[in-house]
Amino acid sequence: GQDLPMRLTYEGRPLPDTLVVAMNRANPAAKMTARTDKTGHVTFRLPQDGIWLTKAVHMVPAPAGTNADWASFWASLTFELKSSGTGAAAK
């Protein structure tokens, strides 16, 4: 497998204790999950080649007057991992 280090930020600051999910297109039911550390970092050990999706969501109280309780901010990264050559290449 190959390591995929990531860092999540919100408004330029690290996003600690955020759930991040990684899944391979060939087997999406075998999701991997991890939480970011206090500096917003998380690393996945990707066990196989293929097309991968990583995703996270951050919820904050909605601004006053928006008629909503929460605002959600979604992040995702899709890429293909190949063992031969240079490794991960973002698409």
Contacts in CASP RR format, 6 or more apart in sequence:
PFRMAT RR
TARGET T0000
AUTHOR 0000-0000-0000
METHOD contacts of the structure
MODEL  1
GQDLPMRLTYEGRPLPDTLVVAMNRANPAAKMTARTDKTGHVTFRLPQDG
IWLTKAVHMVPAPAGTNADWASFWASLTFELKSSGTGAAAK
1 45 0 8 1.000
1 46 0 8 1.000
1 47 0 8 1.000
1 48 0 8 1.000
2 45 0 8 1.000
2 46 0 8 1.000
2 81 0 8 1.000
2 83 0 8 1.000
2 87 0 8 1.000
2 88 0 8 1.000
3 43 0 8 1.000
3 44 0 8 1.000
3 45 0 8 1.000
3 46 0 8 1.000
4 22 0 8 1.000
4 43 0 8 1.000
4 44 0 8 1.000
4 45 0 8 1.000
4 46 0 8 1.000
4 52 0 8 1.000
4 54 0 8 1.000
4 88 0 8 1.000
5 41 0 8 1.000
5 42 0 8 1.000
5 43 0 8 1.000
6 20 0 8 1.000
6 41 0 8 1.000
6 42 0 8 1.000
6 43 0 8 1.000
6 44 0 8 1.000
6 54 0 8 1.000
6 77 0 8 1.000
7 14 0 8 1.000
7 36 0 8 1.000
7 39 0 8 1.000
7 40 0 8 1.000
7 41 0 8 1.000
7 42 0 8 1.000
8 14 0 8 1.000
8 15 0 8 1.000
8 18 0 8 1.000
8 20 0 8 1.000
8 36 0 8 1.000
8 40 0 8 1.000
8 42 0 8 1.000
8 56 0 8 1.000
8 58 0 8 1.000
8 75 0 8 1.000
9 15 0 8 1.000
9 40 0 8 1.000
10 58 0 8 1.000
10 73 0 8 1.000
14 36 0 8 1.000
14 38 0 8 1.000
14 39 0 8 1.000
14 40 0 8 1.000
14 41 0 8 1.000
15 36 0 8 1.000
15 40 0 8 1.000
15 56 0 8 1.000
15 58 0 8 1.000
16 36 0 8 1.000
16 37 0 8 1.000
16 38 0 8 1.000
16 39 0 8 1.000
16 40 0 8 1.000
17 35 0 8 1.000
17 36 0 8 1.000
17 38 0 8 1.000
18 35 0 8 1.000
18 36 0 8 1.000
18 40 0 8 1.000
18 56 0 8 1.000
18 58 0 8 1.000
19 33 0 8 1.000
19 34 0 8 1.000
19 35 0 8 1.000
19 56 0 8 1.000
19 57 0 8 1.000
20 33 0 8 1.000
20 34 0 8 1.000
20 35 0 8 1.000
20 36 0 8 1.000
20 42 0 8 1.000
20 44 0 8 1.000
20 54 0 8 1.000
20 55 0 8 1.000
20 56 0 8 1.000
21 31 0 8 1.000
21 32 0 8 1.000
21 33 0 8 1.000
21 54 0 8 1.000
21 55 0 8 1.000
21 56 0 8 1.000
22 31 0 8 1.000
22 32 0 8 1.000
22 33 0 8 1.000
22 34 0 8 1.000
22 44 0 8 1.000
22 46 0 8 1.000
22 52 0 8 1.000
22 53 0 8 1.000
22 54 0 8 1.000
23 30 0 8 1.000
23 31 0 8 1.000
23 32 0 8 1.000
23 52 0 8 1.000
23 53 0 8 1.000
24 30 0 8 1.000
24 46 0 8 1.000
24 48 0 8 1.000
24 50 0 8 1.000
24 51 0 8 1.000
24 52 0 8 1.000
25 50 0 8 1.000
25 51 0 8 1.000
25 52 0 8 1.000
25 53 0 8 1.000
26 48 0 8 1.000
26 50 0 8 1.000
26 51 0 8 1.000
32 44 0 8 1.000
34 42 0 8 1.000
34 43 0 8 1.000
34 44 0 8 1.000
35 42 0 8 1.000
36 42 0 8 1.000
44 54 0 8 1.000
46 52 0 8 1.000
46 81 0 8 1.000
48 81 0 8 1.000
49 80 0 8 1.000
49 81 0 8 1.000
49 82 0 8 1.000
49 83 0 8 1.000
50 80 0 8 1.000
50 81 0 8 1.000
50 82 0 8 1.000
51 78 0 8 1.000
51 79 0 8 1.000
51 80 0 8 1.000
51 81 0 8 1.000
52 78 0 8 1.000
52 79 0 8 1.000
52 80 0 8 1.000
52 81 0 8 1.000
53 76 0 8 1.000
53 77 0 8 1.000
53 78 0 8 1.000
54 76 0 8 1.000
54 77 0 8 1.000
54 78 0 8 1.000
55 74 0 8 1.000
55 75 0 8 1.000
55 76 0 8 1.000
55 77 0 8 1.000
56 74 0 8 1.000
56 75 0 8 1.000
56 76 0 8 1.000
57 72 0 8 1.000
57 73 0 8 1.000
57 74 0 8 1.000
57 75 0 8 1.000
58 72 0 8 1.000
58 73 0 8 1.000
58 75 0 8 1.000
59 70 0 8 1.000
59 71 0 8 1.000
59 72 0 8 1.000
59 73 0 8 1.000
60 70 0 8 1.000
60 71 0 8 1.000
60 73 0 8 1.000
61 69 0 8 1.000
61 70 0 8 1.000
61 71 0 8 1.000
62 68 0 8 1.000
62 69 0 8 1.000
62 70 0 8 1.000
62 71 0 8 1.000
63 71 0 8 1.000
77 90 0 8 1.000
78 91 0 8 1.000
79 88 0 8 1.000
79 89 0 8 1.000
79 90 0 8 1.000
79 91 0 8 1.000
80 88 0 8 1.000
80 89 0 8 1.000
80 91 0 8 1.000
81 87 0 8 1.000
81 88 0 8 1.000
82 89 0 8 1.000
END
